[in-house]
Amino acid sequence: MLENLEKLGFAADRSGSSFGARRGTGGQVPASSAELFCLERGTTIRVLTALCAVGRGSFTLDGIPRLRQRRLAR
């Protein structure tokens, strides 16, 4: 998830025991394009889909074959 957030242009803090995006962007998605790979994580693809919908540009979300079989990714 953090790697994908970084591809969208968000700053991610990987230090310490809590990981996450640490800097706001005023409601904007900084990147205008990105290829995001979500493995088999349904929650990740749902959150990233919402973020990409707010952004302006071309975004590709994908995952392993099993994720593509799941109803949420169709």
ZADO-1210 file (C-alpha; in nm, 4 decimals, padded with zeros to 6 digits):
<atoms>
<atom x="00.0000" y="00.0000" z="00.0000" code="MET" pos="1"/>
<atom x="00.2725" y="00.2484" z="00.0919" code="LEU" pos="2"/>
<atom x="00.4632" y="00.1814" z="-00.2297" code="GLU" pos="3"/>
<atom x="00.1475" y="00.2527" z="-00.4293" code="ASN" pos="4"/>
<atom x="00.0809" y="00.5715" z="-00.2330" code="LEU" pos="5"/>
<atom x="00.4346" y="00.6841" z="-00.3180" code="GLU" pos="6"/>
<atom x="00.3677" y="00.6117" z="-00.6871" code="LYS" pos="7"/>
<atom x="00.0683" y="00.8453" z="-00.6581" code="LEU" pos="8"/>
<atom x="00.3000" y="01.1141" z="-00.5227" code="GLY" pos="9"/>
<atom x="00.2188" y="01.0951" z="-00.1533" code="PHE" pos="10"/>
<atom x="00.4973" y="01.0991" z="00.1054" code="ALA" pos="11"/>
<atom x="00.5038" y="00.7777" z="00.3087" code="ALA" pos="12"/>
<atom x="00.6829" y="00.7443" z="00.6411" code="ASP" pos="13"/>
<atom x="00.8268" y="00.3970" z="00.6954" code="ARG" pos="14"/>
<atom x="01.0117" y="00.4736" z="01.0186" code="SER" pos="15"/>
<atom x="00.9269" y="00.3511" z="01.3635" code="GLY" pos="16"/>
<atom x="00.6444" y="00.1151" z="01.4473" code="SER" pos="17"/>
<atom x="00.3675" y="00.2997" z="01.2625" code="SER" pos="18"/>
<atom x="00.3730" y="00.3302" z="00.8864" code="PHE" pos="19"/>
<atom x="00.1564" y="00.5590" z="00.6797" code="GLY" pos="20"/>
<atom x="00.1154" y="00.8647" z="00.4652" code="ALA" pos="21"/>
<atom x="00.2310" y="01.1628" z="00.6676" code="ARG" pos="22"/>
<atom x="00.1807" y="01.4714" z="00.4519" code="ARG" pos="23"/>
<atom x="-00.1454" y="01.6048" z="00.3155" code="GLY" pos="24"/>
<atom x="-00.1787" y="01.7315" z="-00.0386" code="THR" pos="25"/>
<atom x="-00.4831" y="01.9543" z="-00.0070" code="GLY" pos="26"/>
<atom x="-00.7217" y="01.6960" z="-00.1477" code="GLY" pos="27"/>
<atom x="-00.5192" y="01.6452" z="-00.4665" code="GLN" pos="28"/>
<atom x="-00.3492" y="01.3357" z="-00.6052" code="VAL" pos="29"/>
<atom x="-00.0005" y="01.4607" z="-00.7019" code="PRO" pos="30"/>
<atom x="00.0687" y="01.2084" z="-00.9812" code="ALA" pos="31"/>
<atom x="-00.1023" y="01.2340" z="-01.3179" code="SER" pos="32"/>
<atom x="-00.0364" y="00.8688" z="-01.4021" code="SER" pos="33"/>
<atom x="00.0685" y="00.5531" z="-01.2219" code="ALA" pos="34"/>
<atom x="00.0655" y="00.1766" z="-01.2498" code="GLU" pos="35"/>
<atom x="-00.0406" y="00.0338" z="-00.9158" code="LEU" pos="36"/>
<atom x="00.0007" y="-00.3317" z="-00.8230" code="PHE" pos="37"/>
<atom x="-00.2183" y="-00.4523" z="-00.5362" code="CYS" pos="38"/>
<atom x="-00.1175" y="-00.8211" z="-00.5085" code="LEU" pos="39"/>
<atom x="-00.4307" y="-00.9929" z="-00.3716" code="GLU" pos="40"/>
<atom x="-00.5348" y="-00.7173" z="-00.1331" code="ARG" pos="41"/>
<atom x="-00.8984" y="-00.6180" z="-00.1731" code="GLY" pos="42"/>
<atom x="-00.8852" y="-00.3314" z="00.0743" code="THR" pos="43"/>
<atom x="-00.5799" y="-00.1857" z="-00.0995" code="THR" pos="44"/>
<atom x="-00.7416" y="-00.1860" z="-00.4437" code="ILE" pos="45"/>
<atom x="-01.0625" y="-00.0314" z="-00.3041" code="ARG" pos="46"/>
<atom x="-00.8778" y="00.2548" z="-00.1333" code="VAL" pos="47"/>
<atom x="-00.6537" y="00.3168" z="-00.4341" code="LEU" pos="48"/>
<atom x="-00.9513" y="00.3107" z="-00.6721" code="THR" pos="49"/>
<atom x="-01.1140" y="00.5885" z="-00.4695" code="ALA" pos="50"/>
<atom x="-00.7911" y="00.7928" z="-00.4666" code="LEU" pos="51"/>
<atom x="-00.7455" y="00.7508" z="-00.8419" code="CYS" pos="52"/>
<atom x="-01.1054" y="00.8592" z="-00.9011" code="ALA" pos="53"/>
<atom x="-01.0248" y="01.1892" z="-00.7288" code="VAL" pos="54"/>
<atom x="-00.7048" y="01.2318" z="-00.9298" code="GLY" pos="55"/>
<atom x="-00.6671" y="01.3633" z="-01.2803" code="ARG" pos="56"/>
<atom x="-00.4861" y="01.1439" z="-01.5250" code="GLY" pos="57"/>
<atom x="-00.4444" y="00.7822" z="-01.6220" code="SER" pos="58"/>
<atom x="-00.4102" y="00.5174" z="-01.3534" code="PHE" pos="59"/>
<atom x="-00.3831" y="00.1399" z="-01.3907" code="THR" pos="60"/>
<atom x="-00.4690" y="-00.0859" z="-01.0981" code="LEU" pos="61"/>
<atom x="-00.3856" y="-00.4537" z="-01.1164" code="ASP" pos="62"/>
<atom x="-00.3028" y="-00.7519" z="-00.9007" code="GLY" pos="63"/>
<atom x="-00.2266" y="-01.1193" z="-00.9111" code="ILE" pos="64"/>
<atom x="-00.4633" y="-01.3429" z="-01.1130" code="PRO" pos="65"/>
<atom x="-00.6631" y="-01.4332" z="-00.8010" code="ARG" pos="66"/>
<atom x="-00.7485" y="-01.0670" z="-00.7384" code="LEU" pos="67"/>
<atom x="-00.8744" y="-01.0342" z="-01.0950" code="ARG" pos="68"/>
<atom x="-01.1133" y="-01.3249" z="-01.0308" code="GLN" pos="69"/>
<atom x="-01.2703" y="-01.1583" z="-00.7311" code="ARG" pos="70"/>
<atom x="-01.5905" y="-00.9606" z="-00.7768" code="ARG" pos="71"/>
<atom x="-01.4433" y="-00.6406" z="-00.6308" code="LEU" pos="72"/>
<atom x="-01.1910" y="-00.6017" z="-00.9125" code="ALA" pos="73"/>
<atom x="-01.4336" y="-00.6358" z="-01.2047" code="ARG" pos="74"/>
</atoms>
